Amino acid sequence: MYLLEKIFLLTVKIGVYSKEIDRRLLHNVNNLLIVNSISKWQPSPEIMVFCGGTEAGTRYLAPSIERFPLKEGLSGWLGPFTGQRSGIARLLQKKDIDALLLFDVKEVLNTSVPQFLLLDDRYEPEEKDRALFQKLAGIAVSSEKIKTRLIAETGVDLQNRIVAGGITAAGLKRTAFEEQLQFREAITAGKEFFICTDDHWTKESLVLVLKAFSQFKKMQQTHWKLVLTQRGFNPQTAFGSVFGVLSSYKYKEDVVLFEQSASYTYAQALGAAYAAVSTKTDDGFPAAVAEAIACGTTTLVPDPFTDATFPVLPAYLATDETSLGAKMMELYKNESLRHYYIEAIQKHAPLNTSGGGLKALLGGVSEETIPRKE
């Protein structure tokens, strides 16, 4: 951390590059949180996002971050034939960029600017990517499992520069009971609700949650709601085709797609929920679960759960809507069981936040790598 702070005293400009910035930010909240978090570090670095695509995701970036839309020849399908990589490299030099953040290893450039990869949890290493990994100055992944697998499968020689750390939204904490009531009145007409906040949505994961909720509704026979969000963002924005299934869903009037209107409303949503649900089964850090727990909310997780460092949590059989529905009903019928899990959360040590892992992201860069600017 100390080294990084020294580097940022030297680093004036950080570039962020993606040919599909809308998909990289809208589909992956982790990327968005990382870029926004770095923009708030002190001394505050200047960040410039070089973006191809529709720029839809850039509206969620911090206001201090500069957007630089790329011309079609640099970012579109003609890129490989018009010197896209060399063109971007020249642009970085022209803009005096000191360090570059990437979201896709295939977009690694031939440049003297140190490049850092924010690796997606769902990345599958390919043999042709091995040489590109060797050009990186550092890699950020969300879990030790992914770090270990990456080293084994790519042969990357960056053991000391692969950062593993869970990224969670800032400012999450338990909300007052009065605020929870106010949230329910505003969002769910005062009704109790379950919430699912997963970072990534597929048709399979959505159908799993909807079928489980249907089972719960049939057994419970009241007007409970189901709130769906992408860690505080409207999930339909990034996964519109997936959420088309809602149009024919029997209980669609009881489903709420939630997007925060301010930073604290995500905490209100989590705190006001009767319980949260996660469908995450990959090796990445279960950030949505961590965020719910930070707000004191019991969370139903798939069995086997990917992270053993969490407190004991109620588990259902992964991909089994009958098992999930039964667990939702079990929590509803057994309030003491729900409070048992809440007490387990309260006794758990503070969860990882964005600080430690991110502040080590540039730890592999020496002062010689990024020279001081006059």
Secondary structure as UniProt FT lines:
FT   HELIX           2..10
FT   STRAND          13..18
FT   TURN            19..20
FT   HELIX           21..26
FT   HELIX           29..39
FT   STRAND          46..51
FT   HELIX           56..60
FT   TURN            63..64
FT   STRAND          66..69
FT   HELIX           72..75
FT   TURN            77..78
FT   HELIX           79..81
FT   TURN            82..83
FT   HELIX           84..94
FT   TURN            95..96
FT   STRAND          99..102
FT   HELIX           105..107
FT   STRAND          115..118
FT   TURN            121..122
FT   HELIX           127..129
FT   HELIX           130..134
FT   STRAND          138..141
FT   HELIX           144..154
FT   HELIX           159..161
FT   STRAND          162..164
FT   TURN            170..171
FT   HELIX           177..187
FT   TURN            189..190
FT   STRAND          193..196
FT   HELIX           203..220
FT   STRAND          225..228
FT   TURN            231..232
FT   HELIX           235..238
FT   TURN            240..241
FT   HELIX           242..248
FT   TURN            250..251
FT   HELIX           252..254
FT   STRAND          255..257
FT   HELIX           263..272
FT   STRAND          275..277
FT   HELIX           287..294
FT   TURN            295..296
FT   STRAND          299..303
FT   TURN            308..309
FT   STRAND          315..317
FT   TURN            318..319
FT   HELIX           321..333
FT   HELIX           335..347
FT   HELIX           354..358
FT   TURN            359..364
FT   TURN            367..369
//
